[in-house]
Amino acid sequence: MRKLSQLAAASNLLALKTRPTRIRVHQGGGTKGPGRSGRNVSTKTSKPGDIVKQSGIYEVIHDREHRTAHEVVMINGDAFPNCETCDQNVRFRLVRTAPYIFQDQDFEEEK
């Protein structure tokens, strides 16, 4: 009986090695429930003075490589700021949405 189970295991291993491998890549953009974060990667950029529409992590792209791109957290309702060096020539790109804890119904601060 033990040899039979070893033979079955070896057969399954061989079958796995001979099957074509499929890799599933999730591109985001699916619907998420309230309070859930998602990978809503965007190609659209925002400029200083624009209002942040979604809280989350944004890539900051500076003018003329004054500084390498980096990531920051921006909160819904705030305005994107100027860069002290680039001034208006800095752009912001949404990398991933992430709700701000104090804008969540279970954690809202009392006013």
C-alpha positions, -999 to 999 in steps of 0.1 A, spaced: 0 0 0 29 24 8 45 18 -26 12 26 -42 9 60 -25 46 67 -34 39 58 -70 9 81 -70 29 110 -55 56 105 -81 30 104 -109 15 137 -97 50 153 -95 57 142 -131 23 155 -143 31 189 -127 65 190 -145 50 183 -179 20 207 -177 25 241 -192 29 267 -165 3 295 -164 9 327 -145 -20 349 -136 -11 386 -134 -36 409 -117 -36 444 -132 -59 459 -106 -89 481 -114 -114 456 -100 -141 467 -77 -133 467 -40 -155 469 -11 -156 500 12 -125 505 33 -105 481 12 -73 492 -5 -66 483 -41 -39 485 -68 -55 512 -88 -23 521 -107 -28 551 -129 -10 566 -158 -27 599 -153 -7 625 -133 -18 654 -112 -1 687 -107 4 711 -78 -29 727 -68 -51 698 -80 -72 683 -53 -64 647 -42 -95 626 -52 -83 593 -37 -62 588 -5 -33 565 -12 3 562 -22 15 585 -50 47 585 -70 63 620 -71 80 627 -104 103 657 -102 114 680 -131 146 673 -150 157 646 -126 164 671 -98 155 642 -76 147 606 -83 110 596 -81 98 587 -47 65 577 -30 44 597 -6 10 593 11 -17 618 0 -51 623 17 -84 628 -1 -94 665 -1 -59 679 3 -42 698 -25 -10 685 -42 19 707 -31 46 725 -51 81 712 -49 106 737 -33 130 732 -63 107 722 -92 78 745 -82 49 737 -105 69 712 -126 64 683 -103 38 656 -110 20 630 -89 8 596 -100 -14 573 -80 3 540 -73 -21 524 -49 -53 535 -31 -53 532 6 -80 548 28 -69 572 55 -78 555 89 -96 586 102 -118 588 72 -131 553 78 -165 551 95 -152 530 124 -123 554 131 -136 588 123 -125 615 147 -152 634 165 -157 670 154 
